[in-house]
Amino acid sequence: MMLENYIKFINHASVLISNGKVGLLSDPWYFGDAFHKGWSLMHENRKSDILKILDEVGYIWISHEHPDHFSVPFFLDTEIKTKINERGIKILFQETIDKRVYNFFKNSDYQIIELSENKLFSLDKDFEIKLHKSHFYDSALIIKINELNILNLNDCPL
């Protein structure tokens, strides 16, 4: 079982995890700055490459609200938004009290699913995820594809 068959690094904290049928993309920040121009990417992805990546995606998971993980410009880009909606890609985010991120996606006409902590969510027959919350806003994702277990921490301190 080769990990590179399941995990593809895209940029910064963004990886594409796939079982060959369904793809889960994490934290898409591919262009622009973050933290009021305090951070920038070492490499910005071309729009054509981003749109190609979205062809492999069924779900996008946002780990938390920091702009290097939840890139608002990515989701407001017209071509990207059109591609996400045409493909029926669903956004996954943790259940929160303030519903700020959930409302952003709902009000922007995206399909958003709130993940409850420590509850299995099936993406496909042999592809399950479970969200683990940490502190006020961070989350990690426990991913099981067939017999492979992956822990996506991003910035999540455990």
N, CA, C and O of each residue as an XYZ file, in Angstrom:
632
protein
N       0.849     -1.179      0.000
C       0.000      0.000      0.000
C       0.896      1.245      0.000
O       1.522      1.562      1.012
N       0.954      1.934     -1.120
C       1.803      3.109     -1.276
C       1.005      4.362     -0.934
O      -0.061      4.601     -1.502
N       1.526      5.162     -0.004
C       0.830      6.374      0.415
C       0.600      7.335     -0.736
O      -0.437      7.996     -0.794
N       1.560      7.422     -1.661
C       1.396      8.358     -2.774
C       0.219      7.999     -3.677
O      -0.206      8.820     -4.490
N      -0.308      6.793     -3.546
C      -1.525      6.426     -4.275
C      -2.763      7.063     -3.647
O      -3.819      7.121     -4.278
N      -2.638      7.537     -2.418
C      -3.774      8.079     -1.673
C      -3.644      9.568     -1.348
O      -4.650     10.268     -1.234
N      -2.405     10.054     -1.198
C      -2.176     11.418     -0.727
C      -1.345     12.193     -1.743
O      -0.291     11.737     -2.186
N      -1.846     13.378     -2.104
C      -1.127     14.243     -3.042
C      -1.021     15.632     -2.422
O      -2.036     16.256     -2.112
N       0.199     16.111     -2.244
C       0.430     17.454     -1.711
C       0.083     18.479     -2.782
O       0.507     18.345     -3.930
N      -0.690     19.508     -2.413
C      -1.076     20.550     -3.358
C      -0.332     21.854     -3.054
O       0.363     22.384     -3.921
N      -0.471     22.373     -1.830
C       0.212     23.606     -1.438
C      -0.064     23.869      0.042
O      -1.121     23.505      0.557
N       0.876     24.493      0.708
C       0.764     24.899      2.114
C       0.182     23.764      2.970
O       0.878     22.776      3.203
N      -1.064     23.866      3.445
C      -1.695     22.818      4.255
C      -2.704     22.020      3.444
O      -3.510     21.277      4.005
N      -2.662     22.171      2.139
C      -3.653     21.537      1.280
C      -3.121     20.234      0.688
O      -2.090     20.200      0.017
N      -3.856     19.178      0.961
C      -3.565     17.874      0.374
C      -4.851     17.313     -0.216
O      -5.954     17.628      0.230
N      -4.678     16.473     -1.230
C      -5.795     15.751     -1.816
C      -5.651     14.304     -1.390
O      -4.655     13.647     -1.695
N      -6.652     13.819     -0.683
C      -6.667     12.428     -0.234
C      -7.782     11.732     -0.995
O      -8.930     12.179     -0.989
N      -7.429     10.627     -1.653
C      -8.395      9.985     -2.538
C      -8.284      8.468     -2.468
O      -7.215      7.908     -2.224
N      -9.419      7.827     -2.690
C      -9.428      6.373     -2.814
C      -9.543      5.956     -4.283
O      -9.768      4.783     -4.580
N      -9.391      6.908     -5.190
C      -9.507      6.645     -6.615
C     -10.897      6.909     -7.157
O     -11.081      7.044     -8.366
N     -11.870      6.984     -6.274
C     -13.250      7.276     -6.678
C     -13.705      8.625     -6.131
O     -14.355      9.401     -6.832
N     -13.356      8.900     -4.867
C     -13.759     10.138     -4.198
C     -12.511     10.827     -3.661
O     -11.638     10.190     -3.072
N     -12.442     12.143     -3.874
C     -11.316     12.914     -3.377
C     -11.750     13.890     -2.301
O     -12.808     14.511     -2.395
N     -10.918     14.017     -1.277
C     -11.121     14.960     -0.182
C      -9.959     15.944     -0.210
O      -8.805     15.558     -0.024
N     -10.266     17.210     -0.440
C      -9.261     18.260     -0.495
C      -9.292     19.028      0.812
O     -10.366     19.375      1.304
N      -8.123     19.299      1.380
C      -8.079     20.056      2.628
C      -7.557     21.463      2.388
O      -6.669     21.680      1.563
N      -8.115     22.402      3.113
C      -7.599     23.763      3.280
C      -6.997     24.406      2.026
O      -5.794     24.660      1.988
N      -7.803     24.668      1.016
C      -7.257     25.228     -0.223
C      -6.887     26.712     -0.121
O      -7.754     27.585     -0.169
N      -5.602     26.977      0.019
C      -5.052     28.333     -0.102
C      -3.972     28.245     -1.168
O      -2.894     27.702     -0.925
N      -4.261     28.784     -2.357
C      -3.372     28.598     -3.501
C      -2.866     29.894     -4.098
O      -1.956     29.876     -4.926
N      -3.431     31.012     -3.698
C      -3.007     32.299     -4.242
C      -3.338     33.400     -3.244
O      -4.164     33.227     -2.348
N      -2.669     34.542     -3.426
C      -2.914     35.686     -2.554
C      -2.170     35.563     -1.233
O      -1.418     34.616     -1.006
N      -2.399     36.537     -0.377
C      -1.712     36.565      0.913
C      -2.662     36.175      2.037
O      -3.856     35.970      1.820
N      -2.119     36.079      3.223
C      -2.901     35.780      4.422
C      -2.375     36.641      5.561
O      -1.265     37.170      5.493
N      -3.167     36.774      6.592
C      -2.782     37.530      7.776
C      -2.358     38.959      7.418
O      -1.279     39.415      7.796
N      -3.231     39.655      6.680
C      -3.017     41.063      6.326
C      -1.653     41.288      5.666
O      -0.895     42.180      6.049
N      -1.368     40.459      4.671
C      -0.136     40.520      3.872
C       1.104     40.114      4.670
O       2.230     40.380      4.249
N       0.896     39.470      5.819
C       2.021     38.996      6.622
C       2.580     37.671      6.119
O       3.742     37.351      6.370
N       1.762     36.900      5.411
C       2.194     35.608      4.884
C       1.905     35.556      3.399
O       0.917     36.112      2.920
N       2.778     34.882      2.682
C       2.511     34.593      1.277
C       3.017     33.180      0.988
O       3.825     32.625      1.734
N       2.536     32.631     -0.082
C       2.937     31.283     -0.479
C       4.299     31.326     -1.166
O       4.640     32.321     -1.807
N       5.067     30.267     -1.038
C       6.330     30.167     -1.763
C       6.065     29.975     -3.260
O       6.867     30.373     -4.105
N       4.932     29.364     -3.562
C       4.532     29.103     -4.948
C       3.018     29.238     -5.029
O       2.302     28.650     -4.218
N       2.526     29.992     -5.982
C       1.083     30.091     -6.196
C       0.683     29.137     -7.316
O       1.345     29.065     -8.351
N      -0.400     28.413     -7.098
C      -0.897     27.489     -8.115
C      -1.572     28.264     -9.240
O      -2.246     29.266     -8.997
N      -1.387     27.798    -10.463
C      -2.078     28.392    -11.599
C      -3.558     28.031    -11.531
O      -3.926     26.953    -11.066
N      -4.396     28.944    -11.999
C      -5.843     28.715    -11.995
C      -6.190     27.433    -12.751
O      -7.036     26.664    -12.295
N      -5.559     27.190    -13.886
C      -5.848     25.977    -14.669
C      -5.524     24.714    -13.871
O      -6.241     23.719    -13.975
N      -4.455     24.745    -13.078
C      -4.103     23.590    -12.244
C      -5.112     23.390    -11.118
O      -5.458     22.259    -10.780
N      -5.581     24.492    -10.543
C      -6.585     24.414     -9.480
C      -7.874     23.794    -10.021
O      -8.462     22.923     -9.381
N      -8.304     24.237    -11.183
C      -9.541     23.714    -11.779
C      -9.399     22.227    -12.108
O     -10.366     21.474    -11.986
N      -8.199     21.794    -12.525
C      -7.946     20.368    -12.784
C      -8.027     19.550    -11.492
O      -8.594     18.458    -11.471
N      -7.458     20.087    -10.430
C      -7.497     19.417     -9.124
C      -8.948     19.214     -8.698
O      -9.308     18.150     -8.195
N      -9.776     20.229     -8.900
C     -11.184     20.136     -8.494
C     -11.931     19.035     -9.238
O     -12.972     18.576     -8.767
N     -11.423     18.601    -10.391
C     -12.035     17.474    -11.111
C     -11.923     16.168    -10.328
O     -12.679     15.229    -10.578
N     -10.992     16.103     -9.392
C     -10.770     14.894     -8.593
C     -11.439     14.960     -7.217
O     -11.299     14.037     -6.415
N     -12.162     16.043     -6.944
C     -12.637     16.330     -5.594
C     -14.147     16.138     -5.473
O     -14.913     16.543     -6.348
N     -14.556     15.516     -4.375
C     -15.975     15.417     -4.025
C     -16.295     16.236     -2.784
O     -17.436     16.642     -2.564
N     -15.248     16.473     -1.964
C     -15.414     17.175     -0.695
C     -14.202     18.080     -0.462
O     -13.077     17.758     -0.844
N     -14.469     19.216      0.173
C     -13.396     20.110      0.633
C     -13.570     20.279      2.140
O     -14.623     20.703      2.617
N     -12.517     19.938      2.874
C     -12.540     20.074      4.336
C     -11.729     21.305      4.732
O     -10.584     21.480      4.314
N     -12.355     22.153      5.552
C     -11.685     23.322      6.120
C     -11.405     23.002      7.586
O     -12.331     22.772      8.364
N     -10.134     22.988      7.959
C      -9.767     22.577      9.316
C     -10.084     23.641     10.362
O     -10.475     23.318     11.484
N      -9.914     24.914      9.993
C     -10.222     26.001     10.920
C     -10.229     27.321     10.167
O      -9.977     27.360      8.962
N     -10.518     28.394     10.875
C     -10.818     29.675     10.248
C      -9.613     30.528      9.872
O      -9.807     31.565      9.239
N      -8.415     30.170     10.211
C      -7.273     30.999      9.833
C      -7.208     31.126      8.316
O      -7.490     30.161      7.606
N      -6.837     32.315      7.802
C      -6.899     32.557      6.363
C      -5.920     31.734      5.521
O      -6.045     31.706      4.297
N      -4.962     31.074      6.142
C      -4.089     30.175      5.381
C      -4.684     28.769      5.304
O      -4.071     27.861      4.742
N      -5.878     28.593      5.868
C      -6.613     27.326      5.790
C      -7.997     27.547      5.189
O      -8.465     26.747      4.379
N      -8.635     28.615      5.581
C      -9.936     29.009      5.039
C      -9.711     30.288      4.227
O      -9.834     31.400      4.740
N      -9.382     30.100      2.963
C      -9.052     31.215      2.078
C     -10.324     31.736      1.424
O     -10.829     31.137      0.475
N     -10.832     32.831      1.920
C     -12.056     33.428      1.367
C     -11.886     33.767     -0.116
O     -12.796     33.492     -0.898
N     -10.749     34.357     -0.542
C     -10.607     34.644     -1.977
C     -10.734     33.402     -2.862
O     -11.248     33.494     -3.977
N     -10.277     32.254     -2.388
C     -10.443     31.015     -3.151
C     -11.923     30.753     -3.404
O     -12.326     30.474     -4.533
N     -12.722     30.844     -2.360
C     -14.145     30.506     -2.474
C     -14.967     31.604     -3.146
O     -16.087     31.346     -3.587
N     -14.433     32.825     -3.233
C     -15.145     33.905     -3.914
C     -14.774     34.011     -5.397
O     -15.445     34.710     -6.156
N     -13.709     33.321     -5.807
C     -13.312     33.334     -7.207
C     -14.425     32.715     -8.059
O     -14.866     31.597     -7.790
N     -14.872     33.433     -9.073
C     -16.029     33.019     -9.878
C     -15.811     31.684    -10.580
O     -16.697     30.830    -10.549
N     -14.655     31.481    -11.213
C     -14.404     30.222    -11.927
C     -14.340     29.037    -10.965
O     -14.871     27.963    -11.249
N     -13.693     29.244     -9.840
C     -13.570     28.171     -8.849
C     -14.942     27.846     -8.265
O     -15.304     26.678     -8.132
N     -15.692     28.870     -7.923
C     -17.031     28.650     -7.366
C     -17.923     27.910     -8.368
O     -18.645     26.987     -7.994
N     -17.871     28.311     -9.617
C     -18.664     27.647    -10.656
C     -18.289     26.179    -10.747
O     -19.165     25.317    -10.805
N     -16.992     25.886    -10.761
C     -16.514     24.499    -10.858
C     -16.972     23.685     -9.652
O     -17.442     22.558     -9.808
N     -16.840     24.238     -8.465
C     -17.257     23.535     -7.246
C     -18.748     23.225     -7.305
O     -19.159     22.104     -7.006
N     -19.551     24.195     -7.682
C     -21.000     23.986     -7.721
C     -21.428     23.062     -8.861
O     -22.338     22.252     -8.683
N     -20.787     23.169    -10.033
C     -21.115     22.268    -11.142
C     -20.818     20.819    -10.792
O     -21.563     19.917    -11.173
N     -19.735     20.601    -10.072
C     -19.341     19.240     -9.696
C     -20.075     18.730     -8.449
O     -19.979     17.552     -8.103
N     -20.806     19.623     -7.781
C     -21.515     19.211     -6.564
C     -20.591     18.930     -5.402
O     -20.904     18.118     -4.531
N     -19.456     19.600     -5.387
C     -18.482     19.412     -4.306
C     -19.068     19.993     -3.028
O     -19.594     21.106     -3.014
N     -18.968     19.218     -1.960
C     -19.520     19.633     -0.667
C     -18.390     20.116      0.237
O     -17.301     19.543      0.263
N     -18.676     21.179      0.973
C     -17.727     21.738      1.927
C     -17.994     21.099      3.288
O     -19.144     20.990      3.712
N     -16.941     20.681      3.962
C     -17.045     20.086      5.292
C     -16.373     21.009      6.301
O     -15.239     21.448      6.110
N     -17.096     21.291      7.371
C     -16.540     22.130      8.433
C     -17.113     21.659      9.764
O     -18.215     21.113      9.817
N     -16.377     21.869     10.808
C     -16.808     21.464     12.143
C     -18.041     22.239     12.604
O     -18.239     23.400     12.245
N     -18.848     21.577     13.392
C     -19.999     22.226     14.018
C     -19.476     23.268     15.009
O     -18.629     22.964     15.849
N     -19.985     24.490     14.907
C     -19.570     25.545     15.830
C     -20.805     26.244     16.376
O     -21.891     26.146     15.806
N     -20.630     26.942     17.475
C     -21.741     27.684     18.077
C     -22.063     28.931     17.256
O     -23.233     29.232     17.018
N     -21.031     29.655     16.821
C     -21.280     30.925     16.123
C     -21.726     30.754     14.665
O     -22.307     31.678     14.096
N     -21.474     29.614     14.060
C     -21.908     29.299     12.687
C     -21.379     30.304     11.655
O     -21.949     30.426     10.571
N     -20.307     31.017     11.978
C     -19.774     32.052     11.088
C     -19.326     31.463      9.741
O     -19.702     31.978      8.688
N     -18.537     30.403      9.771
C     -18.068     29.789      8.529
C     -19.219     29.094      7.815
O     -19.358     29.214      6.597
N     -20.027     28.384      8.547
C     -21.210     27.726      7.967
C     -22.077     28.751      7.224
O     -22.495     28.506      6.092
N     -22.342     29.887      7.856
C     -23.179     30.923      7.237
C     -22.514     31.549      6.015
O     -23.192     31.893      5.047
N     -21.196     31.697      6.055
C     -20.495     32.203      4.877
C     -20.788     31.298      3.680
O     -21.143     31.783      2.605
N     -20.641     29.988      3.864
C     -20.863     29.063      2.754
C     -22.334     29.010      2.343
O     -22.646     29.004      1.152
N     -23.223     28.972      3.308
C     -24.666     28.959      2.992
C     -25.057     30.214      2.211
O     -25.749     30.130      1.196
N     -24.615     31.362      2.684
C     -24.954     32.631      2.033
C     -24.264     32.805      0.681
O     -24.679     33.635     -0.128
N     -23.213     32.025      0.438
C     -22.495     32.078     -0.838
C     -22.934     30.969     -1.791
O     -22.298     30.737     -2.819
N     -24.030     30.283     -1.440
C     -24.603     29.223     -2.283
C     -23.696     28.015     -2.492
O     -23.625     27.464     -3.591
N     -23.010     27.611     -1.437
C     -22.242     26.372     -1.444
C     -23.016     25.319     -0.659
O     -23.833     25.640      0.204
N     -22.741     24.058     -0.975
C     -23.275     22.966     -0.166
C     -22.315     22.759      0.998
O     -21.143     22.442      0.795
N     -22.810     22.938      2.208
C     -21.968     22.828      3.407
C     -22.539     21.767      4.327
O     -23.748     21.695      4.548
N     -21.646     20.944      4.860
C     -22.029     19.919      5.825
C     -21.237     20.175      7.097
O     -20.011     20.280      7.069
N     -21.954     20.275      8.215
C     -21.279     20.419      9.506
C     -20.952     19.037     10.046
O     -21.815     18.164     10.134
N     -19.698     18.859     10.402
C     -19.267     17.596     10.981
C     -19.325     17.683     12.501
O     -18.796     18.616     13.106
N     -19.968     16.707     13.096
C     -19.999     16.604     14.557
C     -18.722     15.918     15.024
O     -18.164     15.065     14.333
N     -18.279     16.304     16.195
C     -17.050     15.727     16.731
C     -17.206     14.240     17.016
O     -18.219     13.794     17.554
N     -16.177     13.487     16.643
C     -16.062     12.052     16.925
C     -17.187     11.197     16.355
O     -17.486     10.130     16.892
N     -17.812     11.654     15.275
C     -18.836     10.855     14.602
C     -18.347     10.517     13.200
O     -17.897     11.389     12.457
N     -18.441      9.247     12.855
C     -18.018      8.832     11.523
C     -18.896      9.467     10.450
O     -20.112      9.575     10.601
N     -18.259      9.877      9.381
C     -18.959     10.414      8.220
C     -18.396      9.686      7.007
O     -17.186      9.681      6.784
N     -19.267      9.080      6.234
C     -18.841      8.281      5.095
C     -18.820      9.113      3.822
O     -19.813      9.748      3.467
N     -17.677      9.104      3.139
C     -17.548      9.763      1.850
C     -17.792      8.780      0.713
O     -18.191      9.163     -0.386
N     -17.544      7.507      0.998
C     -17.672      6.438      0.024
C     -17.701      5.119      0.801
O     -17.491      5.098      2.014
N     -17.957      4.047      0.107
C     -18.073      2.739      0.759
C     -16.877      2.433      1.681
O     -17.065      1.976      2.809
N     -15.677      2.679      1.208
C     -14.476      2.385      1.990
C     -13.665      3.638      2.313
O     -12.435      3.604      2.332
N     -14.361      4.734      2.564
C     -13.687      6.016      2.810
C     -14.496      6.755      3.868
O     -15.549      7.323      3.575
N     -13.990      6.743      5.112
C     -14.685      7.390      6.232
C     -13.766      8.401      6.891
O     -12.541      8.277      6.866
N     -14.399      9.410      7.483
C     -13.647     10.421      8.220
C     -14.307     10.633      9.591
O     -15.491     10.360      9.792
N     -13.499     11.124     10.505
C     -14.001     11.492     11.828
C     -13.270     12.748     12.266
O     -12.040     12.799     12.237
N     -14.019     13.751     12.669
C     -13.468     15.037     13.091
C     -13.124     15.006     14.575
O     -13.881     14.481     15.391
N     -11.983     15.572     14.908
C     -11.586     15.748     16.307
C     -11.324     17.234     16.526
O     -10.441     17.812     15.892
N     -12.088     17.850     17.422
C     -11.909     19.274     17.731
C     -10.831     19.442     18.798
O     -10.642     18.594     19.670
N     -10.139     20.563     18.694
C      -9.108     20.869     19.670
C      -9.149     22.363     19.966
O      -9.189     23.187     19.052
N      -9.139     22.695     21.223
C      -9.223     24.079     21.669
C     -10.492     24.741     21.124
O     -11.519     24.085     20.950
N     -10.408     26.033     20.860
C     -11.603     26.786     20.482
C     -12.020     26.561     19.034
O     -13.214     26.457     18.753
N     -11.067     26.481     18.107
C     -11.434     26.470     16.694
C     -10.718     25.438     15.836
O     -11.159     25.181     14.716
N      -9.657     24.850     16.301
C      -8.907     23.904     15.474
C      -9.603     22.558     15.387
O     -10.405     22.193     16.248
N      -9.279     21.828     14.327
C      -9.776     20.458     14.216
C      -8.795     19.619     13.415
O      -8.064     20.121     12.562
N      -8.801     18.349     13.711
C      -8.020     17.358     12.976
C      -9.009     16.396     12.334
O     -10.172     16.321     12.731
N      -8.534     15.669     11.345
C      -9.399     14.713     10.665
C      -8.732     13.351     10.680
O      -7.585     13.196     10.260
N      -9.463     12.377     11.167
C      -9.022     10.991     11.137
C      -9.684     10.379      9.907
O     -10.908     10.389      9.776
N      -8.866      9.853      9.019
C      -9.341      9.365      7.727
C      -9.039      7.885      7.617
O      -7.931      7.439      7.915
N     -10.032      7.131      7.188
C      -9.821      5.701      6.970
C     -10.248      5.370      5.543
O     -11.407      5.540      5.165
N      -9.282      4.895      4.766
C      -9.535      4.426      3.405
C      -9.115      2.967      3.381
O      -7.943      2.640      3.564
N     -10.079      2.106      3.153
C      -9.825      0.669      3.226
C      -9.176      0.361      4.577
O      -9.787      0.595      5.620
N      -7.958     -0.156      4.570
C      -7.276     -0.471      5.838
C      -6.232      0.574      6.208
O      -5.489      0.395      7.172
N      -6.173      1.652      5.454
C      -5.205      2.715      5.694
C      -5.814      3.778      6.596
O      -6.928      4.239      6.351
N      -5.085      4.170      7.644
C      -5.513      5.245      8.540
C      -4.576      6.434      8.366
O      -3.353      6.289      8.384
N      -5.182      7.628      8.194
C      -4.424      8.859      8.012
C      -4.910      9.853      9.046
O      -6.114      9.983      9.271
N      -3.981     10.554      9.676
C      -4.338     11.615     10.618
C      -3.869     12.941     10.015
O      -2.669     13.175      9.872
N      -4.826     13.807      9.664
C      -4.512     15.122      9.117
C      -4.646     16.141     10.243
O      -5.754     16.495     10.644
N      -3.520     16.601     10.742
C      -3.510     17.537     11.866
C      -3.537     18.996     11.429
O      -4.113     19.832     12.126
N      -2.930     19.320     10.293
C      -2.717     20.700      9.911
C      -2.134     21.448     11.097
O      -1.036     21.092     11.526
N      -2.781     22.449     11.656
C      -2.236     23.190     12.801
C      -2.793     22.690     14.135
O      -2.525     23.290     15.176
N      -3.537     21.638     14.118
C      -4.277     21.200     15.299
C      -3.355     20.633     16.377
O      -2.714     19.606     16.158
N      -3.281     21.283     17.529
C      -2.472     20.731     18.623
C      -3.274     19.669     19.377
O      -4.418     19.896     19.770
N      -2.674     18.553     19.560
C      -3.339     17.476     20.324
C      -2.634     17.282     21.645
O      -3.031     16.428     22.438
